[in-house]
Amino acid sequence: MPRLLQLLRQSPTPRLPRLLTLLVVPLLLVTACGGGSPAGGSSEVSRTAGANSGKQVTELADVQVSGKVGEKPTVKLDGRFETDTTRSRVVTEGKGAVVQPGQVIRMNFAIYNGQDGSEVNSSFGAQPQYLMLDPGAVIQPFIDGLKGVKVGSRVLVAVPPQDTAAPSTPAPSTSAPSGSPSATPSPTRTPPMLFVIDVADAFPARATGKAVSLPKGLPAIKLGDNGQPTVTIPKADPPKELLVQPLITGTGPAVKQGQTVTAMYSGLKWGDGKMFDTTWQDLIPRDFPIGVGQVIPAWDIALVGQPVGSQVLVVAPPAQGYGKNGNPQAGISGTDTLVFVVDILDAN
């Protein structure tokens, strides 16, 4: 089943394996495709007789969303919801900063089928999820539906089928007369999806601060328009000791041991420059505890004390990477020196 971002992406791409953390990130952002129970428990949707009748609902104001922000919502439909464009409505307005395009939002969400109000999926009661408001990560109408919303808000977003990457229903066959027993029945109209999103936080999707000049002999870093780094490894032997070089110095608080860091990063091998892991492929930040042995030693050492908003170059010899056994799944041997570029977006 496709994840939420894959449903809303313009052109999903395969992901590289997540190797850095020892924790498994739950894939909660999924949508129903052919049955199965929703994640996050039983549905809390209330349905009326109108939801299964021929009545059409076209106004977001007629979709009833109740419950406190931060708690799983209850949604009631008095008919079949229809829309031809992605639209949004602030159900409960927060008091935080205004969300801007290009930021990352930390959120909880619940997804409902616009046809009958049935729950498709939910992250409430589990760990929050991230959504980067960037056209490379999510469709523009969805970005438009969330920009200008204040942190702390609950938002209802309705997305029609043509705005998603979901496969369309095959056209009916025309090989038999419409009244014959062998005629293919008309396809069922794909319903819109209703997203209830609680915006818990929002922050820049890339490092922000003062750029630092690199000493000679280190990997060269070139940043794309969205902050994605391109790394060029020098034709030289790697350093024998752990190297930590700030590239951009942020202005946030220093990362503390035991906090959970939210980061964008890329990891490459020094020897051949091959990338073995990156969050920039799907534009989804990752969370991981820092300084407590849940990530490779180089990260525990390098990131504690760095200001939030920083970008850091970390060159890790084998002992501070995956050790003498390497990581065969990623093609990393026990003698490989690793190069990471890490954007520290948040720490809590």
Secondary structure, 3 states (H helix, E strand, C coil): CCEHHHHHCCCCCCCCCCCCCCCCCCCCCECCCCCCCCCCCCCCCEECHHHHCCCEECCHHHCEEECCCCCCCEEEECCEECCCCCEEEEEECCCCCECCCCEEEEEEEEEEECCCCCEEEECCCCCCEEEECCCCCCCHHHHHHHCCCECCCEEEEEECHHHCCCCCCCCCCCCCCCCCCCCCCCCCCCCCEEEEEEEEEEEECCCCCEECCCCCCCCEEEECCCCCEEEECCCCCCCCCCEEEEEEECCCCECCCCCEEEEEEEEEECCCCCEEEECCCCCCCEEEECCCCCCCHHHHHHHCCCECCCEEEEEECHHHCCHHHCEHHHCECCCCCEEEEEEEEEEC
